[in-house]
Amino acid sequence: MIDYITKKQLNAHHCYVCGTKDQEGLHASFYELKSERLLAVYHPKPAHGGYPEVLHGGITSSLLDEVMARSYQINHDDPWGMTADLKVRYLKKVPMIDTLYAVGWVIEDKSRMFYAQGYITDGKTIFATSEASYMKVYVKERLNQVGWEMVEEPNMMTQVELPR
């Protein structure tokens, strides 16, 4: 299925998953899709491996957690999601290939919580799936007070082919 990018979400400088200046971080970029799902684009580094040629499970789970938590921001500027519960199901070894995609979407929105699902893919095969619950936390003003820098980067993609 082809999906279309409607907006690129901002990156931060020092976030482990999206940080542009975190040397050991994942440097993932996040794109809002026409289908109201969120796409994370990630390029594995050798330091992120577990077994030979396999992405470390903790990295897989970090990507899934971030893409699901951020999926709420497609329709809301604040609050952000703070993980309450995270379940990851590893279906196949996640390969250390040039580009991996994590996809997340909100499945239920309640007054103080939201629930999301997601998966990691190469665009054809789903390697891991996840579901999580998130507490809504209002942090945008506080992040601005402590100097949390959000970084605008050019939107390089216009569409992506994904399973489901």
Solvent accessible surface area in square Angstrom, and as a share of the most:
residue,aa,sasa,rsa
1,M,104,0.46
2,I,80,0.41
3,D,6,0.03
4,Y,105,0.40
5,I,21,0.11
6,T,88,0.51
7,K,113,0.48
8,K,15,0.06
9,Q,12,0.05
10,L,70,0.35
11,N,3,0.01
12,A,1,0.01
13,H,26,0.11
14,H,127,0.57
15,C,24,0.14
16,Y,90,0.34
17,V,11,0.06
18,C,2,0.01
19,G,0,0.00
20,T,44,0.25
21,K,113,0.48
22,D,36,0.18
23,Q,146,0.65
24,E,109,0.49
25,G,0,0.00
26,L,2,0.01
27,H,76,0.34
28,A,0,0.00
29,S,20,0.13
30,F,0,0.00
31,Y,11,0.04
32,E,11,0.05
33,L,4,0.02
34,K,142,0.60
35,S,50,0.32
36,E,100,0.45
37,R,21,0.08
38,L,0,0.00
39,L,0,0.00
40,A,0,0.00
41,V,15,0.09
42,Y,1,0.01
43,H,105,0.47
44,P,24,0.15
45,K,58,0.25
46,P,129,0.81
47,A,74,0.58
48,H,6,0.02
49,G,27,0.26
50,G,44,0.43
51,Y,174,0.66
52,P,119,0.75
53,E,143,0.64
54,V,23,0.13
55,L,5,0.02
56,H,94,0.42
57,G,31,0.30
58,G,35,0.34
59,I,17,0.09
60,T,0,0.00
61,S,25,0.16
62,S,35,0.23
63,L,2,0.01
64,L,0,0.00
65,D,35,0.18
66,E,38,0.17
67,V,0,0.00
68,M,0,0.00
69,A,16,0.12
70,R,22,0.08
71,S,4,0.03
72,Y,10,0.04
73,Q,37,0.17
74,I,31,0.16
75,N,98,0.50
76,H,68,0.30
77,D,100,0.52
78,D,45,0.23
79,P,7,0.04
80,W,60,0.21
81,G,20,0.19
82,M,101,0.45
83,T,52,0.31
84,A,54,0.42
85,D,86,0.44
86,L,63,0.32
87,K,118,0.50
88,V,34,0.19
89,R,155,0.56
90,Y,107,0.41
91,L,86,0.43
92,K,119,0.50
93,K,154,0.65
94,V,5,0.03
95,P,33,0.21
96,M,53,0.24
97,I,67,0.34
98,D,125,0.65
99,T,35,0.20
100,L,1,0.01
101,Y,38,0.14
102,A,2,0.01
103,V,0,0.00
104,G,0,0.00
105,W,45,0.16
106,V,50,0.29
107,I,89,0.45
108,E,80,0.36
109,D,74,0.38
110,K,105,0.45
111,S,103,0.66
112,R,190,0.69
113,M,49,0.22
114,F,0,0.00
115,Y,61,0.23
116,A,0,0.00
117,Q,61,0.27
118,G,3,0.03
119,Y,0,0.00
120,I,1,0.00
121,T,0,0.00
122,D,51,0.26
123,G,13,0.12
124,K,176,0.75
125,T,44,0.26
126,I,31,0.16
127,F,14,0.06
128,A,0,0.00
129,T,35,0.20
130,S,9,0.06
131,E,82,0.37
132,A,7,0.06
133,S,13,0.08
134,Y,0,0.00
135,M,78,0.35
136,K,34,0.14
137,V,34,0.20
138,Y,158,0.60
139,V,39,0.22
140,K,74,0.31
141,E,126,0.56
142,R,141,0.51
143,L,32,0.16
144,N,101,0.52
145,Q,115,0.51
146,V,84,0.48
147,G,56,0.54
148,W,86,0.30
149,E,103,0.46
150,M,70,0.31
151,V,31,0.18
152,E,127,0.57
153,E,49,0.22
154,P,98,0.62
155,N,76,0.39
156,M,155,0.69
157,M,42,0.19
158,T,105,0.61
159,Q,89,0.39
160,V,10,0.06
161,E,107,0.48
162,L,1,0.01
163,P,25,0.16
164,R,147,0.54
